[in-house]
C-alpha cells in the first residue's frame, strides 16, 4: 500500500524533478507550478553546495545538518520498516524524541547478524516501489554474504561514484563524479579544482566488481592480477593512472610482481588509495618507496559505502560527515568521548531502502581529539582492526586487535602476515619479510607473542601468502576446522 505523501517524500529523497507521484498502486498526474519548481531548483543547488562543503563548516553546523537528515530517516524507518518499529517500540522510543546527538543513545545498535536473523520483508522499507531498488551484497569475507537493496541515488554514489542520469546535475558534472569525487575528495583538499579532476585525472582500480566509468577510468579484476599479472602491469603502464585504488594486499603484490619482472620503468602512479583492508605503516612505506607515490588510506563498509579518507597529513581519516554519523561506543553501546577506543558504529543518512541506523561495523577504533592542521573540520577516525575476528586457543578467545598490536611492533621487517591456528593450543605466524631477517629477530617475535599473549607461535618466513577473490589476505585463519 503506497501513501501519497511518502511517495512524494521518496521523490524528494532521490533528488529528482518529476510530474507524477505514486498513490494507491497507480500514478496520478500532478501539475507542479513553475514558481514552485524555480524555488525548488534554487534550494536544491544551495543544498548540494552545502553537502559538498560541509566538511569545512563548524562542528555545530555539521551536527545540525546531520540531525536534519536523520529525522526523516527515523520517521520513514519507524513507519515503514517493521524491524525498526519493533526495536524502537521495545525501547519505548519515538522518532521525534531524538532531537540531538546525545539522544541517539536511546536508539538500539543494529548489526549484520540482526539483519540476517530477520526476513527481507522486515528490514526493507515497504513504502517504496520495487523499481526504486538496486540490489547489492557484501563480499562474505567474514562469513555468509548479506544481500540488501539500496535506493538508486545512493546506489550510484556508492557503486560508481556518480549520480543517476535523472539527477538534475548529472550531465554537467558527469565526468567529475565518474572520476570519483565521493571517494577522492582528498584531491580537492590538496588544492585541485573540480574542473581539473574531471578533465585531467585518470583513475584505475584493482577490485572484484567491474565499474565502467568511461575512458578516463580503468578497472582491473583481482582475478587478472592472480592469473596474468604481467598483463595487468602492461595495462597500467599504457593507461598511466594518476590514482590507483585497491586493497593493501593487492597493491603490495602488484609491486612485488613488478619488482620481480624488472618492469618498473615507464609506470608512474602519483597517488594510491588503500581501501577495504587495514593498511600497516610498513605497507605504506613499501608502496610509497616502490611507486614513488603518496598513499592514502580510505575506510568503507559494503553496507554503508565510503565512510572516511585521509588528508595530506595522514593523521587519521576524515569522516564523511555529510553522509554518516560515526560513534565510538563501549560494550554497553554508550558513546565514548574522543580519544577513547571502542566499537565503530555508523548511521548512514543516505539509504532509505534498508536504513542502517547505529550499525555495528565490527571494527575497533577511536575518534582522534583536536583539529587537523589541514584545515578540514571533519572529525578523524583511527582504526585498530576487527572486533569480531578471533582465534580460540585452549578455551580462551584471542581477538584480532590483540594479535595486530604484537605484529605492529615489527613493522620494520613484516610486509604481509597471517596467523594460523594449527592445533587446539598452538598457532603459526607466517610473514613475507620486507628485508632479510636474522634468527635473533625471529626469536624476538616469538618472545613478544609470549610476553603479550602468553603463547609462543611457530614463526615461518614465506615468499607468498594467498589472497581471496576480493583481493584480501585473511589475517586470522583456523586451519583445524578443515580437518
C-alpha positions in Angstrom: 0.0 0.0 0.0 1.6 3.3 -1.1 1.0 6.6 0.6 0.9 9.7 -1.5 3.0 11.8 1.0 5.6 9.0 1.4 5.9 8.7 -2.4 6.4 12.4 -2.8 9.0 12.3 0.0 10.7 9.5 -1.9 10.9 11.7 -5.0 12.5 14.4 -2.8 14.9 11.9 -1.3 16.0 10.8 -4.8 16.7 14.4 -5.8 14.5 14.1 -8.9 12.1 16.6 -10.5 9.0 14.7 -11.7 5.4 15.5 -12.5 3.9 12.3 -11.1 3.6 10.7 -7.7 2.6 7.2 -6.6 -0.8 6.8 -5.0 -2.8 3.6 -4.3 -0.7 1.5 -6.6 -1.1 3.7 -9.7 0.3 7.1 -10.9 -1.8 10.2 -10.8 -0.7 13.3 -12.7 0.2 16.3 -10.6 1.0 19.7 -12.1 3.9 21.5 -10.4 3.6 25.3 -10.5 6.5 27.0 -12.2 7.3 29.2 -9.2 7.5 26.1 -7.0 9.8 24.4 -9.5 12.0 27.5 -9.7 12.5 27.8 -5.9 13.0 24.1 -5.6 15.9 24.3 -8.1 17.4 27.2 -6.1 17.1 25.3 -2.9 18.5 22.1 -4.4 21.6 23.9 -5.7 22.1 25.5 -2.3 21.7 22.2 -0.5 24.1 20.5 -2.9 26.7 23.1 -2.3 26.3 22.8 1.4 26.5 19.0 1.1 29.8 19.1 -0.8 31.5 21.6 1.6 30.1 20.5 4.9 33.5 19.1 5.9 34.8 22.6 6.2 32.0 24.0 8.3 32.0 24.4 12.2 31.1 21.3 14.1 27.8 22.9 15.4 26.5 23.4 11.8 27.6 19.9 10.9 25.6 18.4 13.8 22.5 20.5 12.8 22.8 19.1 9.2 23.1 15.6 10.5 20.1 15.8 12.7 18.1 17.4 9.9 19.0 14.4 7.7 18.4 11.9 10.5 14.9 12.9 11.4 13.1 12.0 8.1 15.2 8.8 8.1 13.9 7.8 11.5 10.3 8.7 10.6 10.5 6.6 7.5 12.1 3.7 9.3 9.6 3.7 12.1 6.6 3.9 9.8 7.6 1.6 7.0 10.4 -0.7 8.3 8.9 -3.4 10.6 12.2 -4.3 12.2 12.9 -0.7 13.3 9.3 -0.2 14.6 9.7 -3.3 16.7 13.1 -2.3 18.0 12.0 1.3 18.9 8.8 0.1 20.5 10.7 -2.3 22.7 12.7 0.6 24.0 9.6 2.9 24.1 11.3 5.4 21.9 9.6 7.6 19.2 11.5 9.2 16.3 10.5 12.7 17.4 12.3 12.1 20.7 15.7 12.0 19.0 16.5 15.7 18.8 20.2 15.8 19.3 23.3 13.6 19.1 23.0 12.9 22.8 19.6 11.4 22.2 21.0 8.8 19.8 21.9 6.6 22.6 18.2 5.9 23.0 18.3 4.1 19.7 19.3 0.4 19.5 22.6 -0.7 17.9 21.9 -2.9 14.9 24.2 -5.4 13.2 24.6 -7.7 10.2 23.7 -10.6 12.5 20.4 -8.9 13.4 19.5 -8.3 9.7 20.4 -11.9 8.8 18.1 -13.2 11.5 15.2 -11.2 10.1 13.4 -11.8 6.8 13.9 -9.2 4.0 10.3 -8.1 4.4 11.1 -7.0 7.9 14.1 -4.7 7.2 13.2 -3.4 3.7 11.3 -0.1 3.5 7.8 -1.0 2.4 6.8 2.4 1.1 9.0 2.5 -2.0 8.1 0.9 -5.3 10.2 -2.1 -6.2 11.7 -0.4 -9.3 13.4 2.1 -7.0 15.7 -0.6 -5.5 19.2 -1.6 -6.7 20.4 -4.8 -5.0 23.9 -5.4 -3.8 25.7 -7.7 -1.3 28.7 -7.9 1.0 31.8 -9.9 -0.1 31.2 -12.6 2.5 34.9 -12.5 3.5 34.0 -12.8 7.2 31.0 -15.2 6.7 27.9 -15.6 4.5 27.3 -12.8 2.0 24.5 -10.4 3.1 22.2 -9.2 0.2 20.3 -6.0 0.6 18.8 -3.2 -1.6 19.8 0.5 -1.8 17.8 3.4 -3.1 19.0 4.3 -6.5 20.8 7.6 -5.9 22.8 6.2 -3.1 23.5 3.0 -5.0 25.1 5.0 -7.9 27.1 7.1 -5.4 28.4 4.0 -3.6 28.8 1.7 -6.5 30.0 4.1 -9.3 30.8 7.4 -7.5 28.4 9.1 -9.9 24.8 10.4 -10.0 22.0 8.8 -11.8 21.1 10.1 -15.2 17.8 11.5 -13.8 19.6 13.8 -11.4 19.4 17.5 -12.5 23.1 18.0 -12.0 24.2 14.7 -13.8 25.2 15.9 -17.2 27.3 18.9 -16.3 29.1 17.0 -13.6 29.2 13.5 -15.0 32.9 13.3 -15.6 33.7 14.7 -12.1 31.5 12.1 -10.4 32.8 9.4 -12.7 36.3 10.5 -11.7 35.3 9.7 -8.1 34.6 12.9 -6.2 32.8 11.0 -3.4 35.8 8.8 -2.7 38.6 11.0 -4.0 37.9 14.2 -2.1 41.4 14.2 -0.7 42.5 15.6 -4.2 40.1 18.6 -3.7 41.6 19.1 -0.3 45.1 19.2 -1.8 44.0 22.2 -4.0 42.9 20.8 -7.3 39.7 22.1 -8.7 36.7 20.1 -9.8 37.3 21.0 -13.4 40.9 19.8 -13.2 39.8 16.5 -11.7 37.2 16.0 -14.3 39.3 16.9 -17.3 42.9 15.9 -16.4 42.9 13.0 -14.0 42.9 9.3 -14.8 41.7 6.7 -12.2 42.3 2.9 -12.0 41.3 0.3 -9.5 42.0 -3.4 -8.9 38.8 -4.8 -7.5 36.4 -7.7 -7.9 33.4 -5.8 -9.3 33.6 -4.1 -12.7 32.8 -0.4 -12.5 32.7 1.1 -16.0 33.2 4.8 -15.8 34.5 5.9 -19.2 37.8 6.3 -21.0 39.3 8.2 -18.1 38.9 5.1 -15.8 40.4 1.7 -15.9 39.1 -1.3 -14.0 41.2 -4.4 -13.5 39.6 -7.5 -11.9 41.5 -9.1 -8.9 41.5 -12.4 -10.8 43.6 -10.8 -13.6 46.3 -10.0 -11.0 46.3 -13.6 -9.9 46.2 -15.3 -13.3 48.0 -12.9 -15.6 49.9 -10.3 -13.5 52.3 -9.2 -16.3 49.2 -8.2 -18.5 48.0 -6.1 -15.6 51.3 -4.3 -15.4 51.2 -3.7 -19.2 47.7 -2.2 -18.9 48.7 0.1 -16.2 51.8 1.2 -18.0 49.7 2.0 -21.1 47.0 3.8 -19.2 49.2 5.8 -16.8 46.7 6.4 -14.0 47.0 9.4 -11.6 45.2 7.5 -8.8 45.4 3.7 -8.3 42.9 2.1 -5.8 42.7 -1.3 -4.2 43.3 -3.4 -1.1 46.7 -3.1 0.5 47.3 -6.8 -0.2 46.8 -6.3 -4.0 48.8 -3.1 -4.1 51.8 -4.8 -2.4 51.5 -7.9 -4.6 51.4 -5.7 -7.7 54.7 -4.0 -6.8 56.3 -7.3 -5.8 55.3 -8.6 -9.3 56.8 -5.5 -11.0 59.9 -5.8 -8.9 60.5 -9.5 -9.8 59.8 -8.8 -13.5 62.1 -5.8 -13.5 59.4 -3.8 -15.3 59.0 -0.7 -13.1 60.3 1.7 -15.8 57.5 3.6 -17.5 54.9 3.2 -14.8 54.0 6.4 -13.0 51.4 6.4 -10.2 51.3 9.7 -8.2 48.6 8.5 -5.7 47.5 5.2 -4.3 44.3 4.7 -2.2 44.1 1.7 0.1 40.6 0.5 0.7 38.8 -2.4 2.3 41.7 -3.6 4.4 43.8 -2.2 7.2 47.0 -0.6 5.9 50.1 -1.0 8.0 52.9 1.6 8.2 55.3 -0.9 6.7 53.0 -1.4 3.7 52.5 2.4 3.3 56.3 2.9 3.2 56.8 0.0 0.9 54.3 1.3 -1.6 55.5 4.9 -1.3 59.1 4.0 -1.9 58.3 1.4 -4.6 55.9 3.5 -6.7 57.4 6.9 -5.6 53.9 8.0 -4.7 51.7 9.2 -1.9 49.4 6.6 -0.2 46.0 7.5 1.3 44.0 5.1 3.5 40.3 5.0 2.9 37.6 3.4 5.1 34.5 1.9 3.7 31.9 -0.7 4.6 30.0 -2.5 1.8 26.6 -1.8 3.5 27.4 1.9 4.1 29.7 3.0 1.2 32.7 5.2 1.9 33.0 6.5 5.5 36.3 8.3 5.8 39.6 9.1 4.0 42.9 10.6 4.9 44.1 14.1 4.1 47.7 15.0 3.1 48.8 15.0 6.8 47.9 11.3 7.2 46.9 11.7 10.8 43.7 9.7 10.8 40.8 9.6 8.3 38.4 12.5 8.0 34.8 11.2 8.3 32.3 11.9 5.5 30.1 13.8 8.0 27.5 14.8 5.3 26.6 11.2 4.8 27.4 9.4 8.1 27.1 9.8 11.8 30.0 7.9 13.3 30.1 7.0 17.0 32.6 5.1 19.1 30.7 3.1 21.8 31.7 0.8 24.7 30.5 -2.7 25.5 27.1 -1.2 26.7 26.7 0.7 23.4 27.1 4.0 25.1 29.1 6.7 23.2 32.7 7.3 24.2 34.5 10.7 24.1 37.3 11.4 21.5 40.5 9.6 22.3 38.7 6.5 23.7 38.9 3.2 21.8 35.8 1.2 21.2 33.4 -0.2 18.6 32.8 1.8 15.5 29.1 2.4 15.0 27.8 4.2 11.9 24.4 5.7 10.9 24.2 6.1 7.2 22.0 9.1 6.2 21.5 8.1 2.5 20.0 4.6 2.2 16.2 4.7 2.7 15.6 1.3 1.2 17.3 -0.5 4.1 18.2 2.0 6.8 21.4 1.3 8.6 21.0 3.2 11.9 23.6 2.8 14.6 25.1 -0.1 12.6 27.8 -2.2 14.2 30.7 -2.3 11.7 32.6 -4.8 13.7 35.7 -2.6 13.7 37.6 -1.2 16.6 38.7 2.4 16.5 38.7 5.9 18.1 37.8 9.5 17.2 41.0 11.4 17.4 40.8 14.5 19.6 41.7 18.0 18.3 41.7 19.7 14.9 43.7 18.5 11.9 46.3 21.0 10.7 45.0 20.6 7.1 42.0 22.9 8.0 39.3 20.3 7.3 37.0 20.4 10.3 35.5 16.9 9.8 36.4 14.6 12.7 39.2 12.0 12.2 38.8 8.2 12.6 41.6 5.8 13.5 41.1 2.1 13.2 42.7 -0.8 15.1 41.2 -3.9 13.5 38.0 -6.0 13.6 36.4 -6.8 16.9 34.6 -10.0 15.8 37.6 -11.8 14.4 39.3 -14.1 16.9 41.1 -17.5 17.4 40.2 -19.8 20.3 43.2 -21.5 21.9 42.9 -23.7 25.0 39.5 -22.4 25.7 40.5 -18.7 25.5 39.5 -16.2 22.8 42.3 -14.1 21.4 40.9 -11.1 19.4 42.2 -9.5 16.2 43.4 -6.3 17.9 45.5 -8.3 20.4 47.4 -10.1 17.6 47.6 -6.9 15.5 49.2 -5.0 18.4 52.0 -7.5 18.6 52.6 -7.7 14.9 52.7 -3.9 14.7 55.8 -3.9 16.9 57.7 -5.5 13.9 56.7 -3.1 11.1 60.3 -2.7 10.1 60.5 -6.3 8.9 56.9 -7.6 8.3 55.4 -6.7 4.9 52.4 -9.0 4.9 51.4 -11.6 7.6 49.0 -14.2 8.7 48.3 -16.0 11.9 47.0 -19.6 11.6 45.7 -21.9 14.3 47.3 -25.2 13.6 46.2 -27.1 16.6 43.9 -26.6 19.6 46.7 -25.0 21.6 49.2 -23.6 19.0 49.5 -21.0 16.2 51.9 -20.3 13.4 52.9 -16.8 12.5 53.7 -16.5 8.7 55.0 -13.4 7.1 56.6 -12.0 4.0 59.7 -10.1 5.1 60.5 -6.6 4.0 64.2 -7.4 4.1 66.4 -10.3 5.2 65.6 -11.4 8.7 68.0 -12.9 11.2 67.3 -15.7 13.6 67.6 -13.3 16.5 64.8 -11.2 15.1 62.5 -14.3 14.7 63.3 -15.2 18.3 62.3 -11.7 19.3 58.9 -12.1 17.5 58.3 -15.4 19.4 59.2 -13.7 22.7 56.9 -10.7 22.0 53.9 -13.0 21.4 54.7 -15.0 24.6 55.1 -11.9 26.7 51.9 -10.1 25.4 49.6 -13.1 24.9 51.1 -16.0 26.7 51.5 -18.1 23.6 54.7 -18.8 21.6 54.0 -19.2 17.9 56.0 -21.1 15.4 57.5 -18.4 13.1 57.7 -19.1 9.4 59.1 -16.9 6.7 57.2 -17.3 3.4 57.6 -16.0 -0.1 53.9 -15.6 -0.7 50.5 -15.5 1.1 47.3 -16.3 -0.7 44.6 -13.7 -1.2 40.9 -14.3 -1.7 38.6 -13.4 -4.7 38.2 -9.9 -3.3 41.9 -9.3 -3.0 42.3 -9.6 0.7 44.5 -11.9 2.8 42.7 -13.2 5.9 44.8 -12.2 8.9 43.4 -14.9 11.2 42.7 -18.4 9.9 41.6 -21.6 11.7 43.1 -24.5 9.9 41.9 -27.0 12.4 38.3 -26.6 11.3 39.1 -28.0 7.9 40.5 -31.3 9.2 
